[in-house]
C-alpha cells in the first residue's frame, strides 16, 4: 500500500510537469488554437481526479487497519488479568489467590506489557537422524513427537507332524496377525530429561492388545549416562537389547525369549542406570511386574539384572562385541494369599501366527517346595566385517526350590547374515547392540534404486528337561521337569526398500522332542509326544 501511495505521488509530479508546459503553451496566442488548449485542460483535470481517487482509497485502507489495531489492543487489555499484589518472600498470598480447601493454589503468572523478545527463536519442526519429526522449542530444551511401528505378519504351517495322536495339538492355525502396532509420543523437557509413552495395540494374538509398552522417564544430564524409571523394554541379553525393528528374523530365538521372560523383556517395570561409550556399556536395573500382570491379592515378582559389554575390536569396516549378563529373580510371584511362589518357562516354536507353546516346563513350585530364587546367566558375542554379520548367545537357567535340587536348563543360538548389496550393521552404543541395515540406494523406480537385500540363517537349541527319567512318571520325583527339547533351523530373506520400511520372509523347521511323563489311557510313559513343524511367514514393517 505504501508503494501505491509513492506511485501516486510520483504520478502527480509527472502530471504536474506535463501540465506546466502545456498551460504555458496555451497562454501563447500563436502556439495553439483555443480548441487545443481546452482539450489539454480536460486531460489534466481527468488525470488529477484519478490521482486524487487513488490517494483517497489508500487513505481509507490505512484508516481501516488503524481501527482494527486499536480494537485488538482494547480486547487484549480487557482479557489480561488484573495486576497481582506483590508479597514479601515467605509471606502469605492475598486472600483472592488462596485455592478452595482440598486443592492446591493455582500458579499465578503476571503478564507484562511489551514482553515480546524479538531475538528469541520461535518453535520449529525438526527431523532427527531416524527421520522422526518433532515439534521443538526455539531453544531446543523441549520437544515432542510421534513414534511407533507396525509389524503386519502372515504365515502358514506347511507341515505339522505330531509324534502322537493322543497327546498335544494335532494341527496349528495359519493366518494373519498384527504382531506389533505401537503408537506413542516421545520427547525432551528441560534439556536433560526425556520421556516416552507408547501403547501397543498388537500382540502374539489379535485377541487382546498388549497395552502399555513404554511409560518411562529418563534423565540424561550426564554425558554417556542415562537414569531411567518406568515401563519399557530392558537391555538384558544382546537379542533383547536389539530392537524388534532391527532383528534379523520375525521372532527372537526361543532360548532368548525364555531368558527374558523370567524377569526382563518388553513392557517391564524397571529402574536403573546405564553408562555407555563407543567401546563399552554397563547397566544395572531393578525389575518388577510386566504391564498387564495382576496386582490383585498377589505377590508381584521382583528382580534385578546387570550387564556389561565391550567392543573388543572396532574399525571402519569391522567390530567384535563381547558381553556378559546375569538376571536374578529375587521374589517369585504367587497366585494369591497363601499360595506358593512359582515360575514357568515356555515359548512358541519361533513364530506367533499360532501362539501355541510347545516348549513348556509347566508350573515349577508347589506348596511344599516353593520357588525361592532363580537366575539366568548370559554370554554374548557378535561381530561384523563389511557386509557379513554374526550374533550368538549361550544361556544357563537355574531355578531354586525349597527342599529340592535346583532345576537347571541350557540354551543357545547362533545367527549370521550376508548383505547382498554391501551395507553393514552399524553398532548402537546406547544399547550395546546392532541396528538393522540402512540401504545406500533406496528403492525408486524413478532413480533406479533397489534398496538393500540380505540373506540370514539361524540355529537355536534349548533343553527344558531336568531330573527326569523317560518311562518314569513325573509324580514319582517332585524335582523332575519335562519341558522338552527344541532345535530350530531358520532361513530368511530381508528387503529394505528404505530406512523406514522392510519386508522379512522366513522359513523355519522345528524339531520338538519330548517323552511322555504322565500316564494316560492308550499313552504309555516315555513314548514320544513331540512334533515336527515347518513354517513360512512374511512380515511387512514400518517403523518411525
C-alpha positions in Angstrom: 0.0 0.0 0.0 2.9 2.3 0.8 4.3 1.6 -2.7 0.9 2.7 -4.2 1.0 6.0 -2.3 4.5 6.7 -3.5 3.5 5.7 -7.0 0.5 8.1 -6.9 2.7 10.9 -5.7 5.2 10.3 -8.4 2.4 10.2 -11.0 1.1 13.5 -9.7 4.6 15.0 -10.0 4.9 13.8 -13.6 1.5 15.2 -14.4 2.4 18.5 -12.9 5.5 18.6 -15.0 3.5 17.9 -18.1 0.7 20.3 -17.3 3.0 23.3 -16.7 4.4 23.4 -20.3 1.0 22.7 -21.7 -0.6 25.6 -19.9 2.3 27.8 -20.9 1.8 27.0 -24.5 -1.9 27.7 -24.1 -1.1 31.2 -22.9 0.9 32.0 -26.0 -1.5 33.2 -28.7 0.5 31.8 -31.6 1.3 28.4 -30.0 -2.1 26.7 -30.2 -5.8 27.2 -31.0 -8.4 27.6 -28.3 -9.7 24.1 -29.1 -6.3 22.5 -28.4 -6.0 24.4 -25.2 -9.3 23.2 -23.9 -8.5 19.6 -24.8 -5.3 19.8 -22.9 -7.0 21.3 -19.8 -9.6 18.4 -19.9 -6.8 15.8 -19.9 -5.1 17.5 -17.0 -8.4 17.5 -15.0 -9.1 13.8 -15.7 -5.6 12.8 -14.6 -5.7 14.9 -11.5 -9.0 13.3 -10.5 -7.6 9.9 -11.0 -4.6 10.7 -8.7 -6.9 12.1 -6.0 -9.1 9.0 -6.1 -6.1 6.7 -5.7 -4.9 8.7 -2.7 -8.3 8.6 -1.1 -8.7 4.9 -1.5 -5.3 4.2 0.1 -6.0 6.6 2.9 -9.3 4.7 3.6 -7.4 1.4 3.8 -5.0 3.0 6.3 -7.8 4.2 8.5 -9.5 0.7 8.4 -6.3 -1.0 9.5 -5.7 1.5 12.2 -9.2 0.9 13.6 -8.6 -2.9 13.6 -5.3 -2.5 15.5 -7.0 -0.3 18.1 -9.8 -2.8 18.6 -7.3 -5.7 19.1 -5.4 -3.6 21.7 -8.6 -3.0 23.5 -9.5 -6.7 23.5 -6.1 -7.7 24.9 -6.4 -5.1 27.6 -9.8 -6.4 28.6 -8.7 -10.0 28.8 -5.4 -9.5 30.6 -5.5 -10.5 34.3 -5.5 -7.8 36.9 -2.1 -6.9 38.4 -1.2 -9.2 41.3 -0.1 -7.6 44.6 3.5 -8.3 45.4 4.3 -10.1 48.6 7.5 -10.5 50.5 9.3 -13.7 50.3 7.7 -16.2 52.7 4.6 -14.1 53.3 1.1 -15.4 52.6 -0.6 -14.5 49.3 -3.6 -12.3 49.2 -6.9 -14.0 50.1 -8.1 -13.9 46.4 -5.2 -16.2 45.5 -5.9 -18.9 48.1 -7.4 -22.0 46.5 -10.5 -23.8 47.8 -10.0 -26.3 50.6 -8.5 -29.5 49.3 -7.0 -28.2 46.1 -3.6 -26.6 45.7 -3.4 -22.9 44.8 -3.2 -22.3 41.1 0.1 -20.7 39.9 -0.2 -17.0 39.2 1.5 -15.6 36.2 1.9 -11.9 35.7 1.5 -10.6 32.1 4.0 -7.8 31.5 3.4 -5.2 28.8 5.6 -5.3 25.6 7.4 -8.6 26.7 8.0 -9.9 23.2 11.7 -10.6 22.7 12.5 -10.2 19.0 15.8 -12.1 19.5 14.1 -15.2 20.9 13.9 -18.2 18.5 10.5 -19.5 17.6 9.3 -23.1 18.0 10.1 -25.2 14.9 9.6 -28.6 13.4 12.8 -30.7 13.2 13.7 -34.1 11.7 16.1 -36.3 13.7 18.5 -38.9 12.4 15.8 -41.6 12.4 13.5 -39.4 10.2 11.2 -38.7 13.1 9.5 -35.3 13.1 9.5 -33.4 16.3 8.0 -30.1 17.5 10.8 -28.4 19.3 11.1 -25.2 21.3 13.3 -22.4 19.9 16.0 -23.0 22.5 15.9 -26.8 21.9 15.1 -27.6 25.6 11.6 -29.0 24.9 10.3 -31.3 22.2 7.5 -33.8 21.5 7.0 -36.1 18.5 5.1 -39.2 17.4 6.8 -42.6 17.4 5.5 -46.0 16.5 5.8 -49.1 14.4 3.5 -51.5 12.6 4.5 -55.2 12.1 2.0 -57.0 10.0 2.6 -60.7 9.8 1.0 -63.5 7.7 2.1 -67.1 7.8 1.3 -70.8 7.3 2.4 -74.1 8.9 3.4 -76.0 5.8 3.9 -79.2 7.7 2.9 -80.2 11.2 3.6 -83.8 12.3 2.7 -84.7 15.9 4.6 -87.7 17.3 1.4 -89.0 19.0 -2.3 -88.7 18.0 -3.2 -88.9 21.7 -1.2 -86.0 23.1 -0.8 -82.4 22.3 -2.2 -80.3 19.4 -2.9 -82.1 16.2 -2.9 -79.0 14.0 -1.9 -75.3 14.1 -3.7 -72.4 12.6 -2.5 -70.4 9.6 -3.4 -66.8 9.5 -2.6 -63.1 9.9 -1.5 -61.2 12.9 -0.8 -57.6 13.9 2.3 -58.6 15.8 3.1 -55.1 16.9 1.0 -51.9 16.4 2.6 -49.3 18.5 1.8 -45.6 18.6 3.0 -43.0 21.2 4.9 -39.8 21.9 8.4 -39.2 23.0 10.4 -36.1 23.6 12.5 -34.0 26.0 12.0 -31.4 28.7 14.4 -29.0 30.4 17.0 -30.2 28.0 18.3 -33.1 30.1 15.0 -35.0 30.7 13.4 -37.4 28.3 10.0 -39.2 28.3 8.1 -41.7 26.3 4.6 -43.1 26.3 3.8 -45.9 23.8 0.7 -48.1 23.5 0.8 -51.4 21.7 -2.4 -52.5 20.0 -0.8 -55.7 18.7 0.3 -58.9 20.4 1.2 -62.5 19.9 -2.5 -62.9 19.3 -5.0 -60.5 17.9 -7.5 -61.4 20.6 -6.1 -59.0 23.2 -3.9 -55.8 22.7 -0.8 -55.8 24.7 -1.4 -52.4 26.3 1.2 -50.2 27.7 4.6 -50.9 26.0 6.5 -47.9 27.3 5.8 -45.3 30.0 9.2 -44.1 31.0 11.1 -41.0 32.3 14.9 -40.7 31.6 17.4 -38.3 33.0 20.4 -37.8 30.6 22.1 -34.8 32.2 25.4 -36.6 32.5 27.3 -37.3 29.3 27.3 -41.0 28.4 24.8 -42.0 31.1 21.0 -42.5 31.5 19.0 -42.9 34.6 15.6 -44.5 33.9 12.4 -45.4 35.6 9.0 -46.7 34.3 7.7 -49.5 32.0 10.0 -50.2 29.0 11.9 -52.8 27.1 15.0 -54.0 29.0 18.6 -54.4 28.0 19.2 -57.9 29.4 20.7 -60.2 26.6 22.0 -59.0 23.3 19.0 -60.3 21.4 16.6 -58.3 23.7 18.7 -55.2 23.6 18.3 -55.3 19.8 15.1 -53.6 18.9 12.3 -55.7 17.4 12.6 -53.3 14.4 16.2 -54.4 13.9 16.2 -58.2 14.5 17.2 -60.5 11.6 14.1 -62.7 11.9 10.4 -62.2 12.7 10.9 -63.5 16.2 13.8 -63.7 18.6 15.3 -67.2 19.2 13.4 -69.3 21.8 16.4 -69.5 24.2 16.5 -65.7 24.3 12.7 -65.4 25.0 12.9 -67.9 27.8 15.8 -65.9 29.4 14.0 -62.6 29.3 10.5 -63.9 30.2 11.8 -64.8 33.7 12.3 -61.2 34.8 13.1 -58.9 31.9 11.7 -58.4 28.3 9.2 -55.9 27.0 6.9 -53.7 29.0 8.7 -54.5 32.2 8.7 -52.2 35.2 12.3 -51.2 35.9 14.5 -48.6 37.4 18.3 -48.3 36.9 21.2 -46.7 35.2 23.4 -47.4 32.2 26.7 -45.9 31.2 28.0 -46.2 27.6 30.5 -45.1 25.1 31.7 -46.2 21.7 33.7 -49.1 23.2 31.8 -50.0 26.4 28.4 -50.5 28.0 27.4 -51.3 31.6 24.0 -51.2 33.3 22.2 -52.3 36.5 18.5 -52.3 37.0 15.8 -53.4 39.4 12.8 -55.0 37.8 9.2 -55.7 38.7 6.0 -56.9 37.1 5.2 -56.6 33.4 2.5 -54.3 32.2 -0.8 -56.2 32.5 0.3 -58.5 35.3 -2.3 -59.0 38.0 -2.0 -56.8 41.1 -5.0 -58.3 42.9 -4.1 -60.0 46.2 -0.9 -61.4 44.6 2.7 -61.2 45.4 4.5 -59.4 42.5 7.8 -60.6 41.0 10.8 -58.6 41.9 14.3 -59.0 40.4 17.4 -57.3 39.1 19.8 -57.7 36.2 23.3 -56.5 35.4 25.0 -56.5 32.0 28.4 -55.4 30.7 29.6 -55.4 27.1 32.6 -54.1 25.2 33.7 -53.6 21.6 36.8 -55.6 21.9 37.7 -54.8 18.3 36.5 -51.8 16.3 37.5 -50.4 12.9 36.0 -48.7 9.9 34.5 -51.9 8.5 34.7 -54.5 11.3 33.8 -54.9 15.0 33.8 -57.6 17.7 31.3 -57.5 20.6 31.6 -59.5 23.8 29.2 -59.3 26.7 28.1 -60.9 30.0 24.8 -60.6 31.8 23.0 -62.0 34.8 19.4 -61.7 35.7 18.1 -62.6 39.2 14.6 -63.3 40.3 14.6 -62.2 43.9 10.9 -62.8 44.7 8.8 -65.3 42.7 5.2 -64.3 42.1 2.2 -66.2 43.5 -1.4 -66.6 42.6 -2.9 -65.1 45.8 -2.7 -65.1 49.5 -1.4 -68.4 50.9 -0.3 -69.7 47.5 3.4 -70.7 46.8 5.8 -68.8 44.7 6.0 -70.4 41.2 7.5 -69.8 37.8 7.2 -71.4 34.4 9.2 -71.2 31.2 7.5 -71.6 27.8 7.7 -70.3 24.2 6.0 -71.0 20.8 8.2 -72.5 18.0 9.7 -69.1 17.0 6.6 -67.9 15.3 3.4 -66.2 16.7 0.8 -66.8 13.9 -0.5 -69.5 16.2 0.7 -68.7 19.7 0.6 -72.4 20.9 3.7 -73.1 23.1 5.4 -76.5 22.8 8.4 -75.8 24.9 6.9 -75.7 28.4 8.1 -76.6 31.8 4.7 -76.4 33.4 4.4 -74.8 36.8 7.6 -75.1 38.8 7.0 -74.7 42.5 4.5 -76.3 45.0 3.2 -75.6 48.5 5.8 -78.0 49.8 8.6 -76.8 47.5 8.0 -73.2 46.5 10.4 -71.3 44.2 12.7 -69.1 46.3 15.1 -67.6 43.8 16.1 -68.0 40.1 18.8 -66.7 37.8 19.9 -66.7 34.2 23.5 -66.3 33.0 24.1 -64.9 29.5 27.2 -65.0 27.4 27.0 -62.9 24.2 29.1 -62.5 21.1 28.7 -60.5 17.9 30.9 -59.5 15.0 30.7 -57.6 11.8 33.0 -57.5 8.8 31.9 -55.4 5.9 28.7 -56.9 4.7 28.9 -60.0 7.0 27.3 -60.2 10.4 27.3 -62.7 13.3 25.4 -62.9 16.6 25.2 -65.7 19.2 24.4 -66.2 22.8 24.5 -69.0 25.4 22.2 -69.1 28.4 22.1 -71.1 31.7 18.9 -71.1 33.6 18.7 -72.0 37.3 15.5 -72.2 39.4 15.9 -72.8 43.2 13.2 -74.5 45.2 12.9 -75.0 48.9 13.7 -78.6 49.8 14.6 -79.7 46.3 17.6 -79.7 43.9 17.7 -76.8 41.6 16.1 -77.1 38.2 18.8 -76.3 35.6 18.4 -75.8 31.9 20.6 -74.6 29.0 20.0 -73.0 25.6 21.9 -71.2 22.8 21.5 -69.7 19.4 23.7 -68.5 16.5 22.7 -66.4 13.5 24.6 -64.9 10.6 23.7 -62.6 7.7 25.1 -61.6 4.4 24.1 -58.3 2.8 23.9 -58.8 -0.9 24.0 -55.1 -1.7 27.1 -54.4 0.5 25.6 -52.5 3.5 26.7 -53.2 7.1 25.0 -53.4 10.5 26.1 -50.4 12.5 26.8 -50.6 16.2 24.3 -49.0 18.7 26.4 -47.8 21.7 23.4 -46.8 23.8 22.1 -50.3 23.9 25.2 -52.4 23.2 23.6 -54.0 20.2 23.4 -53.6 16.4 21.0 -51.6 14.2 19.3 -53.0 11.1 21.0 -52.1 7.8 20.2 -48.9 6.0 20.1 -49.1 2.2 22.7 -47.0 0.4 20.4 -46.8 -2.6 16.7 -46.6 -1.5 14.1 -48.3 -3.8 13.0 -45.9 -6.5 11.6 -46.6 -9.9 12.4 -43.1 -11.0 16.1 -43.2 -9.9 16.7 -46.9 -10.4 17.5 -47.8 -6.8 16.6 -51.3 -5.4 17.1 -50.9 -1.7 19.1 -53.4 0.3 18.9 -57.2 0.3 20.0 -59.5 3.0 20.2 -63.3 3.5 20.1 -64.7 7.0 20.4 -68.1 8.8 19.9 -69.2 12.4 20.2 -72.3 14.5 18.8 -72.5 18.1 18.7 -75.1 20.8 17.1 -75.3 24.2 16.7 -78.1 26.7 14.0 -77.7 29.4 14.4 -81.2 30.8 16.0 -81.8 34.2 15.9 -84.6 36.8 13.5 -86.5 34.5 13.9 -90.2 33.6 11.9 -91.3 30.5 9.5 -94.1 31.4 9.1 -92.8 35.0 6.1 -90.7 35.9 6.7 -87.1 36.8 4.8 -87.6 40.0 7.4 -90.1 41.2 10.1 -87.4 41.5 8.9 -83.9 42.6 12.3 -82.4 41.4 11.6 -83.7 37.8 10.8 -81.2 35.0 9.9 -82.4 31.5 9.7 -79.3 29.3 11.1 -81.0 26.2 14.0 -80.1 23.8 13.7 -78.0 20.8 16.0 -77.5 17.8 15.1 -74.8 15.2 16.6 -74.1 11.8 15.7 -70.9 10.1 16.4 -69.1 6.8 15.5 -65.5 6.0 15.4 -63.1 3.1 15.1 -59.5 4.1 14.4 -56.5 1.8 14.9 -52.9 2.9 13.3 -50.5 0.4 14.4 -47.6 2.6 15.3 -46.9 6.2 11.7 -46.9 7.4 10.2 -49.9 5.6 11.4 -53.5 5.5 10.0 -56.9 4.5 11.1 -60.2 6.0 10.4 -63.7 4.6 11.3 -66.6 7.0 11.3 -70.3 6.7 11.8 -72.5 9.8 12.0 -76.2 10.5 11.5 -77.1 14.2 12.1 -80.4 15.9 10.5 -80.6 19.3 11.3 -83.8 21.3 9.5 -84.8 24.5 8.9 -88.1 26.3 5.5 -88.6 27.9 5.7 -88.2 31.7 2.0 -88.5 32.6 0.3 -91.9 32.3 -3.0 -91.8 30.3 -5.3 -94.3 28.6 -3.5 -95.6 25.5 -0.5 -93.4 26.1 2.4 -95.2 27.7 5.0 -93.5 29.9 8.2 -92.5 27.9 6.7 -92.6 24.4 7.4 -89.6 22.2 4.8 -86.8 22.3 6.7 -84.0 20.5 6.2 -82.7 16.9 8.0 -81.6 13.7 6.9 -78.3 12.4 7.6 -76.4 9.1 6.6 -72.8 8.8 6.8 -69.9 6.4 5.9 -66.3 7.3 6.1 -62.8 5.8 6.3 -59.5 7.8 5.7 -56.0 6.4 7.2 -53.4 8.8 7.0 -49.7 9.0 9.0 -48.1 11.9 9.3 -44.4 12.6 
